[in-house]
Amino acid sequence: MQRFVTPDMKDLGLPFCAAVRVGDLLYLSGALGNVPGTLRLAEGGMAAQARQTMENVGAVLRYCGLGFDDVVKCTAMLADMSEWSAFNAIYAGYFAPDRLPARSAFGCNGLALGARVELECLARYP
């Protein structure tokens, strides 16, 4: 097993790692739309937070030697399910149309930092 703690996470002193590799699978911790290195959410509502969330996921994937094509499953947690289509509009742009991962989505109450969205991903090493 291998744990990955990105430099941004080290600086924040968060009580979890960005990802854990077990065999050929990489489990990413839930990502928010926070500005890297801070606990401040991107300004601009769902669209801005969704974009920053995807950028944060991409940064962890790259740090671990992978990319969005390697993602096999995502779980999206939205503070308001009425923003599902707004999230999807951003989310879909990060994946090739023929490489969309399996996905679940659900509405939830009380995401960390008051976020609009949190995304948890599972990726596979080639």
BAFI-3210 file (N, C-alpha, C; in Angstrom, 3 decimals, decimal comma, padded with zeros to 6 digits):
// residues 126
n [1|2|3|4|5|6|7|8|9|10|11|12|13|14|15|16|17|18|19|20|21|22|23|24|25|26|27|28|29|30|31|32|33|34|35|36|37|38|39|40|41|42|43|44|45|46|47|48|49|50|51|52|53|54|55|56|57|58|59|60|61|62|63|64|65|66|67|68|69|70|71|72|73|74|75|76|77|78|79|80|81|82|83|84|85|86|87|88|89|90|91|92|93|94|95|96|97|98|99|100|101|102|103|104|105|106|107|108|109|110|111|112|113|114|115|116|117|118|119|120|121|122|123|124|125|126]
n.u [000,845|000,445|000,660|-000,383|000,452|-000,163|001,814|000,253|-001,626|000,006|000,827|-001,571|-002,149|-004,098|-006,147|-005,904|-004,945|-004,260|-004,624|-004,712|-002,877|-003,602|-002,491|-003,280|-005,083|-006,188|-007,343|-008,960|-009,247|-012,210|-012,754|-012,935|-014,055|-011,969|-009,571|-006,324|-004,059|-005,347|-008,157|-010,265|-013,106|-013,610|-014,850|-018,075|-020,185|-021,825|-020,749|-018,114|-017,060|-017,340|-015,613|-013,160|-013,048|-012,748|-010,291|-008,721|-008,967|-007,728|-005,118|-004,299|-004,430|-002,416|-000,188|000,023|000,742|-001,170|-004,100|-007,202|-008,251|-007,738|-009,526|-012,027|-014,356|-016,600|-017,930|-020,294|-021,183|-023,662|-024,669|-027,095|-029,374|-030,660|-028,730|-027,476|-027,355|-025,817|-023,421|-022,807|-022,347|-019,820|-018,254|-018,365|-016,732|-014,126|-013,526|-012,872|-015,363|-015,740|-014,615|-015,873|-016,246|-017,798|-020,483|-021,912|-024,341|-025,455|-027,630|-026,700|-026,273|-024,535|-021,728|-018,143|-016,638|-018,813|-019,238|-020,487|-020,221|-018,718|-016,306|-015,475|-013,111|-012,087|-009,344|-007,436|-004,305|-002,490]
n.v [-001,173|002,239|005,585|008,837|012,131|015,274|018,251|020,576|019,582|018,833|021,317|022,293|020,579|018,571|015,842|013,450|011,592|012,436|010,386|006,786|004,032|000,751|-002,143|-002,240|-000,210|003,117|005,014|007,934|010,581|012,407|015,277|018,796|022,034|023,792|026,448|025,641|024,798|026,237|026,675|027,860|028,189|028,123|031,027|031,778|030,039|026,906|026,238|027,325|026,040|023,363|023,240|023,859|021,712|019,569|020,279|020,006|017,243|016,355|017,295|015,685|013,169|013,485|013,879|011,374|009,971|009,458|010,036|011,579|009,690|007,328|007,035|005,130|005,068|007,320|009,170|011,493|014,072|016,245|019,378|020,367|018,869|020,018|021,312|019,493|019,252|021,502|020,805|018,487|019,633|020,766|018,634|016,567|017,582|016,963|014,415|012,078|011,440|008,691|007,558|007,805|007,444|004,967|006,091|007,492|009,579|011,752|013,679|015,628|016,758|019,334|019,458|019,572|022,686|024,060|023,477|023,162|020,887|017,646|015,347|012,022|009,674|006,722|005,209|003,404|001,883|001,504]
n.w [000,000|-000,769|000,199|-000,734|-000,242|-001,131|-001,782|-001,230|000,577|002,713|003,645|004,654|006,706|006,903|008,125|006,545|003,595|000,139|-001,672|-001,903|-002,879|-003,714|-004,792|-008,172|-008,034|-007,369|-004,825|-004,454|-002,156|-001,195|-003,150|-003,010|-004,183|-003,473|-003,431|-004,382|-001,783|000,136|002,367|001,226|-000,722|-004,287|-005,840|-007,151|-007,260|-008,169|-010,771|-010,744|-008,471|-009,252|-011,468|-010,191|-008,425|-010,234|-011,343|-009,061|-008,581|-010,925|-010,455|-008,298|-009,519|-011,499|-009,813|-008,804|-011,006|-012,984|-015,116|-016,207|-017,986|-016,719|-014,669|-013,179|-011,677|-010,145|-007,421|-006,866|-004,709|-003,993|-002,708|-003,389|-005,309|-007,445|-008,821|-010,362|-013,213|-013,833|-012,596|-014,099|-016,627|-016,382|-015,369|-017,387|-019,393|-018,714|-019,355|-021,968|-024,441|-024,922|-022,722|-020,285|-016,782|-014,587|-012,477|-009,522|-007,994|-005,464|-003,358|-000,562|002,808|004,352|003,394|003,677|004,499|003,553|000,930|-002,486|-003,944|-003,770|-004,826|-005,208|-006,315|-008,094|-009,493|-011,975|-012,320|-015,311]
ca.u [000,000|001,194|-000,152|000,075|000,090|000,332|002,399|-000,816|-002,234|000,980|000,787|-002,827|-002,191|-005,367|-005,969|-006,080|-004,061|-004,957|-004,957|-004,052|-002,765|-003,634|-002,342|-003,381|-006,171|-005,902|-008,529|-008,781|-010,129|-013,168|-012,186|-013,827|-013,645|-011,157|-008,382|-005,203|-003,251|-006,184|-009,461|-011,213|-013,765|-013,636|-016,027|-018,842|-021,234|-021,594|-019,861|-016,732|-016,626|-017,210|-014,374|-012,019|-013,039|-012,163|-008,866|-008,083|-008,872|-006,689|-003,806|-003,961|-004,151|-001,083|000,786|000,120|001,165|-002,324|-004,909|-008,644|-008,543|-007,538|-010,598|-013,016|-015,585|-016,701|-019,116|-020,510|-022,076|-024,088|-025,439|-028,435|-029,504|-031,132|-027,527|-026,887|-027,030|-024,708|-022,226|-022,535|-021,823|-018,378|-017,686|-018,237|-015,650|-012,823|-013,377|-013,169|-016,717|-015,714|-013,874|-016,589|-016,241|-019,052|-020,669|-023,088|-024,489|-026,540|-027,711|-026,321|-026,372|-023,383|-020,392|-017,069|-016,425|-020,013|-019,076|-021,640|-019,967|-017,532|-016,157|-014,567|-012,816|-011,297|-008,629|-006,690|-003,017|-002,449]
ca.v [000,000|003,484|006,772|010,051|013,402|016,327|019,386|021,453|018,959|018,907|022,681|022,511|019,712|017,840|014,523|012,360|011,750|012,726|009,131|005,572|003,002|-000,638|-002,892|-001,371|000,748|004,342|005,562|009,350|011,175|013,355|016,579|019,956|023,115|024,774|026,969|024,836|025,319|027,004|026,104|028,818|027,665|028,970|031,895|031,720|029,026|025,531|026,122|027,589|024,974|022,120|023,346|023,749|020,325|018,733|020,631|019,409|015,810|016,202|017,514|014,485|012,107|013,729|013,659|009,913|009,395|009,056|011,111|011,324|008,452|006,188|007,016|004,090|005,268|008,555|009,405|012,930|014,465|017,612|019,996|020,627|018,072|020,846|021,774|018,324|019,527|022,461|020,019|017,628|020,444|020,924|017,292|015,815|018,138|016,463|013,028|011,794|010,876|007,223|007,144|008,228|006,421|004,690|007,194|007,643|010,946|011,899|014,918|015,467|017,936|019,642|019,163|020,332|024,083|024,599|023,269|022,790|019,562|016,872|014,253|010,947|008,906|005,498|005,092|002,148|001,967|000,648]
ca.w [000,000|-000,877|000,483|-001,402|000,381|-002,011|-001,038|-000,731|001,757|003,810|004,172|005,374|007,876|006,944|008,741|005,587|002,443|-001,105|-002,337|-001,435|-003,908|-003,270|-006,037|-009,342|-007,821|-006,639|-004,176|-004,171|-001,151|-001,753|-003,505|-003,016|-005,065|-002,756|-004,085|-003,890|-000,689|001,055|002,706|000,655|-001,918|-005,476|-005,862|-008,384|-007,201|-008,592|-011,930|-010,318|-007,567|-010,026|-012,246|-009,276|-007,952|-011,287|-011,409|-007,887|-008,863|-011,945|-009,842|-007,526|-010,493|-012,074|-008,743|-008,648|-012,281|-013,785|-015,685|-016,204|-018,725|-015,818|-013,681|-013,497|-010,904|-009,373|-006,607|-006,722|-003,624|-004,245|-001,636|-003,921|-006,531|-008,554|-009,526|-011,006|-014,617|-013,840|-012,304|-015,255|-017,725|-016,141|-015,170|-018,637|-020,200|-018,272|-019,815|-023,372|-024,500|-024,889|-021,521|-019,079|-015,737|-013,889|-011,530|-008,674|-007,503|-004,500|-002,612|000,841|003,637|005,193|002,887|004,318|004,107|002,927|-000,514|-003,297|-004,515|-003,400|-005,779|-004,812|-007,513|-008,079|-010,759|-012,145|-012,984|-016,515]
c.u [000,890|000,250|000,475|-000,454|000,694|000,934|001,338|-001,435|-001,287|000,903|-000,462|-002,950|-003,497|-005,154|-006,278|-005,124|-004,899|-005,418|-004,182|-004,051|-002,730|-003,601|-002,401|-004,523|-005,712|-007,223|-008,245|-009,744|-011,096|-012,516|-013,283|-013,308|-012,869|-009,960|-007,191|-004,378|-004,023|-007,436|-010,574|-011,779|-013,676|-014,933|-016,738|-019,863|-020,826|-020,604|-018,394|-016,221|-016,462|-015,909|-013,159|-011,916|-012,372|-010,669|-008,114|-007,938|-007,758|-005,288|-003,366|-003,642|-002,750|000,015|001,054|000,466|000,031|-003,021|-006,375|-009,024|-008,425|-008,628|-011,666|-014,342|-015,504|-017,989|-019,207|-021,525|-022,400|-024,938|-026,881|-028,555|-030,074|-029,953|-026,817|-026,490|-025,888|-023,393|-021,836|-021,917|-020,309|-017,704|-017,394|-017,078|-014,260|-012,549|-013,627|-014,543|-016,764|-014,978|-014,557|-016,559|-017,661|-019,222|-021,965|-023,139|-025,630|-026,474|-027,361|-026,355|-025,060|-022,036|-019,361|-016,937|-017,659|-019,992|-020,396|-021,484|-018,702|-017,494|-015,096|-014,364|-011,974|-010,661|-007,816|-005,375|-003,002|-001,547]
c.v [001,235|004,653|007,988|011,269|014,491|017,458|020,330|020,898|019,017|020,282|022,939|021,645|018,948|016,411|013,345|012,601|011,967|011,453|007,989|004,577|001,637|-001,480|-001,947|-000,361|001,938|004,908|007,020|009,779|012,117|014,709|017,625|020,973|024,193|025,203|026,208|025,548|026,136|026,199|027,046|028,243|028,662|029,770|031,753|030,602|027,674|025,429|026,310|026,489|023,650|022,128|023,174|022,344|019,424|019,025|020,011|017,900|015,551|016,365|016,296|013,336|012,277|013,451|012,160|009,212|008,947|010,280|010,725|010,062|007,212|006,070|006,010|004,291|006,589|008,535|010,903|013,172|015,941|018,137|020,242|019,899|018,873|021,411|020,643|018,616|020,534|021,749|019,171|018,391|020,640|019,556|016,591|016,304|017,636|015,039|012,947|011,124|009,352|006,675|007,609|007,111|006,089|005,788|007,041|009,103|010,969|013,258|014,666|016,826|018,134|019,211|020,064|021,719|024,740|024,456|022,891|021,360|018,965|015,672|013,274|010,058|007,672|005,392|003,808|002,443|001,028|-000,570]
c.w [000,000|-000,654|-000,189|-000,657|-000,490|-001,179|-000,470|000,542|002,951|004,474|005,015|006,619|008,020|007,440|007,810|004,429|001,188|-001,800|-001,710|-002,593|-003,237|-004,543|-007,217|-009,231|-006,991|-006,132|-003,831|-003,082|-001,847|-001,980|-003,510|-004,013|-004,349|-003,601|-003,520|-002,820|000,321|001,410|002,231|-000,636|-003,070|-005,468|-007,196|-008,425|-007,745|-009,746|-011,525|-009,401|-008,302|-010,820|-011,338|-008,706|-008,976|-011,454|-010,240|-008,050|-009,875|-011,378|-009,035|-008,471|-011,080|-011,050|-008,565|-009,957|-013,189|-014,373|-015,672|-016,979|-017,837|-014,751|-014,111|-012,770|-010,160|-008,562|-006,372|-005,618|-003,821|-003,100|-002,077|-005,261|-007,700|-009,355|-010,270|-012,448|-014,730|-013,536|-013,515|-016,420|-017,597|-016,126|-016,500|-019,499|-019,823|-018,735|-021,310|-023,418|-024,423|-023,666|-020,234|-018,040|-015,282|-012,842|-010,751|-008,259|-006,495|-003,831|-001,163|001,537|004,384|004,666|003,581|003,683|003,511|001,414|-001,178|-003,814|-003,911|-004,336|-005,290|-006,036|-007,209|-009,455|-010,776|-012,859|-014,172|-016,318]
res [m|q|r|f|v|t|p|d|m|k|d|l|g|l|p|f|c|a|a|v|r|v|g|d|l|l|y|l|s|g|a|l|g|n|v|p|g|t|l|r|l|a|e|g|g|m|a|a|q|a|r|q|t|m|e|n|v|g|a|v|l|r|y|c|g|l|g|f|d|d|v|v|k|c|t|a|m|l|a|d|m|s|e|w|s|a|f|n|a|i|y|a|g|y|f|a|p|d|r|l|p|a|r|s|a|f|g|c|n|g|l|a|l|g|a|r|v|e|l|e|c|l|a|r|y|p]
***
